[in-house]
């Protein structure tokens, strides 16, 4: 295999690293330098905060379920996009594997949906 195939990947990695380094440096240069109690205090939107227990409060389980669902669907898209781009070159076996993959993601989604995990209270 020719080594030139990896050049776009290396360029993308260099761009990502450069953007991350630029963001960190720009944040340090433009960020606030004088801290006071008002700046360090939590943001308040007009609602009186309730006292939190020592060590922080507990998040509801629905929060984590929703976060995991988003991660699962992001991973599914990561696998589906390259498959969709090169769909014509694959055979029927890959089509069957993709259908099984989609079913393995869709069945838990329906389960969470039926259990009320997607209801926003």
N, C-alpha and C positions, 0 to 999 in steps of 0.2 A: 504494500500500500504506500502511496506517495505521502510524504510528510506535509505537503501543502494543504491537505484536507483539514488539518488542525489549526491553521492560521486564523480562520474566523472565530474559533472557540477561544484562542489565545487573545485575540483582539477584544472580544466580548468580556473576558475575564479581566483584562487590563482596564477596560472602561469601567467595569463595576468596581474594581479596587480604587481607581482614580476618583470616581464619584463618591465612594465612601470616605476616602481620605479628605477630599475637598469639603464634604459635609461636616466632618469633625472639626477641621481647621476653621471653617467659616463660622461654626457655632461658637467656638472658643473666642474668635476675634470679635464677633458682633453681639455676643451674649452679655447679660447684665454683669457688672463688676461689683456693685454695691448691694449687698443683701441686707434686708431688714425684716422685721417680723411680718409685715404685710405681704412681702414677696414670698416668703417661705411658708406662709399659711396656705392651707388647702383652698382651692377655688370654691366659692360659695355662690349659688345661683338664687339666693333669696330664701332658701329653705333652711331652717335652723337645723344644724347637725345634731344627730343623736349621739350620746356618749358611746364610744367604742370600747369593747373589752381590751384589756392589756394583751398585746400580741396581735392585735388586728381582729377583724370580724371574719365570719365565715361567709363564703359566697354560696348562693343556692346551687343545687346540682344542675338545674336547668341551664345555668350559665355555662357550665362545662360541657353539657350535652350539645348545646348550640355551637360552641367552639369546635368540638370534635366533628360535628356534621360539616361545618365549613371546611375543615381540614380534609375530610374524606372526599368532599366534592372537588376540592382543589387538586388533590392527587388524581382523582378520576379524570379531570380535564387534562392533566399532564400526560396521562397515558393515552387519552383519546385523540389528542391533537396530532401527534406524529402518525398514528394509525390512519386518521382521516386523510392526511396529506398523501400518504403512499398507499391508499386503499386499492388502487388498480393493480399494483404489482403483487398483492397477496392472493392466496388461494382461499378456498372455502374453509380450510382448517382454522385460519386466523380469524375469519368471520365468526365461526362458532366460538372460539376463545373469547372474542370481544363481547359477544352476546352473553356468555357466562359471566364475564367480568361485570358487565352492566347489571345483570340480575343480582350478583352478589352485593352490589352497592344499592340497588333499588329495593330489595327486600328489607334490609334494616331501615331504610328511609321510610318505607310504608309502616313498619313497626313503630318507629318513633313518632310518626305522624298520628297514627291511631291511638297511641298512648298519651297524646297531648304534649309532646315535647316541643312542638313548633308553635304552640299557643303563646302569644305575647300578652302577658297580663299587665 
